[in-house]
């Protein structure tokens, strides 16, 4: 069974030959560390794919390219969404939104999702890996990209003071990313991966009521757009999101990542409550266990995840956030080597 079939079988809640593996590995230092050479990025498709082969991963994330940046000082830039970023060793880090007044938001011109620039790396990933790896195109959801152009405090204030304008802006965001997703699907990609963090460490960023009024109708519209084209939809959603998990199932996502341990996301609870409804991805602690080891602790946690979540299918092993620069490459390789060794079906109780 190849990687593509392994992932798609798992998303149907059937047991493949072994538990599939994936992760969000996109920081240049992490990618370079795995291959042991410089110049590896998410927009160097050949090397990016090679990282996944070295680690034995089955699902690769294809990121959009082409976001344009206008330099405002030596280290800071503003993108076409009105978001200020700071360059940190080749990675953009969020600083603030620049849309502070209603007229700023109302007048913002949304980028054109039909431009070829968005799809270039993904097109090459499809050409090189379509017959082997499962490919998940990264298409943002309606929440994060709606609040970060104006900053979270301004966004929440406007939910109460100018809700119609917020709805109008969220609709623009949803239309852009829905069209972007359709463009990826036209390339032959079979999975859309939606990153849209909604949780802090101790609970959702807004009340479930506000999510239900302002966010979930648009997220459901996006997902329906993609599902009508026959693809699966996965979601990356950090933090403690149990109070809104039923809502996320209702909008129609097929899988949830990363099940953050530090935020109290229980893999056992998720398996009991959502088996046959929602594939589970992640839960190996990236803040402590993967970052500091030792190997026997990494092995213990990998085996725990396999024991709890793998039986019956519907589980993909990954970290509970991403392979960030603080995680040694040796620990990353050990995690996935252990998962391959002990993840064959039927899962043995270790």
Buried (B, 14 or more C-beta within 10 A) or exposed (E): EEBBBBBBBBBEBEBBEBBBBBBBBBBBBBBBBBBEEEEBBBBBBEBBBBBBEBBEBBBBBBBBBBBEBEEEEEEBBBBBBBBBBBBEEEEBEEBBBBBBEBEBBEEBEEBEBEEEEBBBBBBBBBEBBBEBBBBBBBBBBBBBBBBBBBBBEBBBEBBEEBEEBBBEBBBBBBBBBBBBBBBBBEBEBBBBBBBBBBBEEEBBBBEBEBBBBBBBBBBBBBBEBBBEEEBBBBBBBBBBBBBBBEBBBEBBBBBBBBBBBBBEBBBEBBBEBBBEEBBBBBBBBBBEBBBBBEEEBBBEBBBBBBBBBBBBBBBBBBBBBBBBBEBBBEBBBBBBBBBBEBBBBEBEEE
